């Protein structure tokens, strides 16, 4: 438990952009996002593709650590994966956005959507907003999407975004595919 603050004491506040789409809000992380993110990562079908070891998160501390990594990316780099919130309910939908820790194969926009929110087009909607934001904020010509070869759903999201498969990458010790969204193609498709 975090102890009460003394009067006048201040703590770091991680702030960042807030992006609204038709049905979603993309925003920085809050402590209240830890539990629903942990629940999403506790689902075997989700964990298989987005946890480091492919195993479900089963402990409170493992869930906390994952959320700490996500918020730490924001604190250290000034950007990171957004929490995706459903406008109509305020519920945690997942996490979508830029990811580029040391040693990563490139500047990625990735996505992870909780099982109960899949099939609604939320991954595509949120990823489009995150790609738009990334191309507006950074001088980059391409964004990658690291996708496991067995992750058919994420391959479908990449296709709907207009990304193309560009080669192989090492995803946590096994071969995956690198999909690419080129700035020039993206900007042309937005007109």
C-alpha positions in Angstrom: 0.0 0.0 0.0 1.2 3.5 -0.8 1.3 5.7 2.3 -0.4 9.1 2.4 1.6 12.0 1.2 2.7 14.8 3.5 1.2 18.2 2.9 3.0 19.9 0.0 4.8 16.8 -1.2 4.7 16.1 -4.9 5.1 13.0 -6.9 5.9 12.4 -10.6 2.9 12.7 -12.8 3.1 10.9 -16.1 1.1 12.9 -18.6 0.9 12.7 -22.3 -1.3 13.1 -25.3 -5.0 12.1 -25.2 -6.4 11.0 -28.5 -10.1 10.6 -29.1 -11.6 8.6 -31.9 -15.2 7.9 -32.7 -15.6 5.2 -30.0 -12.3 5.3 -28.1 -9.9 7.3 -25.9 -6.2 6.7 -26.1 -4.4 8.0 -23.0 -1.5 7.5 -20.7 -1.6 4.9 -17.9 -3.3 5.2 -14.5 -2.9 2.9 -11.5 -6.5 1.7 -12.1 -5.3 0.2 -15.4 -3.1 -2.4 -13.7 -5.9 -4.8 -12.9 -7.6 -4.9 -16.3 -4.3 -5.1 -18.1 -3.3 -8.0 -15.9 -6.6 -9.7 -16.6 -6.0 -9.3 -20.3 -2.5 -10.7 -20.0 -4.0 -13.6 -17.9 -5.9 -14.8 -20.9 -3.9 -17.7 -22.5 -4.8 -16.7 -26.0 -3.6 -13.1 -25.4 -0.5 -14.0 -23.4 0.6 -16.4 -26.1 1.3 -13.5 -28.4 2.2 -10.5 -26.2 3.9 -11.6 -23.0 7.7 -12.0 -23.1 7.5 -15.8 -22.4 4.1 -16.4 -24.0 2.6 -17.4 -20.7 -0.4 -15.9 -18.9 0.2 -13.4 -16.1 -1.0 -15.2 -13.0 0.3 -13.0 -10.1 -0.5 -9.5 -9.0 3.2 -8.6 -9.0 3.7 -9.9 -12.6 0.7 -7.7 -13.7 2.1 -4.7 -11.8 5.6 -5.2 -13.4 4.0 -5.3 -16.9 2.2 -2.1 -16.2 5.4 -0.6 -14.8 7.2 -1.4 -18.0 4.4 0.3 -20.1 4.4 3.4 -17.9 8.2 3.4 -17.7 8.4 3.6 -21.5 6.4 6.8 -21.2 8.5 8.2 -18.3 11.9 7.3 -20.0 11.1 8.2 -23.7 8.1 10.5 -23.5 5.8 8.2 -25.5 4.6 4.6 -25.4 1.6 2.4 -25.7 -1.6 4.2 -24.8 -4.3 2.7 -22.7 -7.4 2.3 -24.9 -10.6 3.2 -23.1 -14.1 2.7 -24.5 -15.9 6.1 -24.6 -19.3 4.7 -23.9 -18.4 2.7 -20.8 -15.0 4.0 -19.6 -13.8 0.4 -19.6 -10.2 -0.6 -20.3 -10.2 -2.1 -23.8 -6.4 -2.8 -24.2 -3.2 -1.1 -25.1 -2.2 0.3 -28.5 0.6 2.5 -29.6 4.3 3.1 -30.1 6.8 0.8 -28.6 10.6 1.1 -29.1 12.6 -0.2 -26.2 16.4 -0.8 -26.6 17.2 -3.6 -29.0 13.8 -3.6 -30.6 13.8 -4.1 -34.4 12.4 -0.7 -35.1 9.7 1.9 -34.2 6.6 -0.2 -33.7 3.0 0.5 -33.3 1.5 -2.6 -31.6 -1.8 -3.6 -30.2 -3.3 -5.8 -27.6 -7.1 -5.9 -27.1 -8.8 -7.6 -24.2 -10.8 -10.7 -25.3 -14.2 -9.2 -24.4 -13.6 -6.3 -26.8 -12.4 -8.2 -29.8 -14.4 -8.3 -33.0 -15.6 -4.7 -32.7 -12.9 -3.1 -34.8 -11.3 -1.4 -31.8 -7.7 -2.6 -32.7 -7.9 -1.0 -36.1 -9.5 2.2 -34.8 -7.0 2.7 -32.1 -4.0 1.7 -34.3 -5.0 4.1 -36.9 -5.1 6.9 -34.3 -1.7 5.8 -32.9 -0.1 5.6 -36.4 -1.5 9.1 -37.3 -0.1 10.4 -34.0 3.3 8.7 -34.5 3.8 10.1 -38.0 2.8 13.6 -36.8 5.1 13.5 -33.8 8.2 11.7 -35.2 10.4 12.1 -38.2 10.1 8.5 -39.3 9.4 7.0 -42.7 8.1 3.7 -41.5 6.4 2.0 -38.6 6.7 -1.7 -38.0 4.3 -4.2 -36.5 5.9 -7.3 -35.0 3.4 -10.2 -35.4 3.7 -13.8 -34.5 3.1 -16.1 -37.5 0.3 -17.8 -35.8 -1.5 -14.6 -34.8 -4.0 -14.5 -37.6 -6.1 -11.8 -35.9 -3.2 -9.4 -35.7 -2.3 -10.2 -39.3 -5.8 -9.2 -40.2 -5.5 -5.9 -38.3 -2.2 -5.2 -40.1 -3.9 -5.8 -43.5 -6.8 -3.5 -42.7 -4.3 -0.9 -41.8 -2.7 -1.3 -45.2 0.6 -2.7 -43.8 2.7 -5.1 -45.8 4.7 -8.1 -44.7 8.3 -7.2 -45.1 10.4 -10.0 -43.6 11.2 -12.1 -40.6 12.1 -11.0 -37.1 13.0 -12.7 -33.8 10.1 -12.5 -31.4 11.3 -13.6 -28.0 13.3 -16.5 -29.4 11.0 -17.6 -32.3 10.5 -16.3 -35.8 7.8 -13.8 -36.4 6.9 -11.5 -39.2 7.6 -7.8 -39.6 4.8 -5.9 -41.1 5.5 -2.3 -42.3 3.4 0.8 -42.6 5.2 3.3 -44.9 4.6 7.0 -44.2 4.1 7.9 -47.9 1.6 5.1 -48.4 -0.2 6.0 -45.2 -0.5 9.7 -46.0 -1.8 8.9 -49.5 -4.4 6.5 -48.1 -5.6 9.2 -45.6 -6.6 11.6 -48.5 
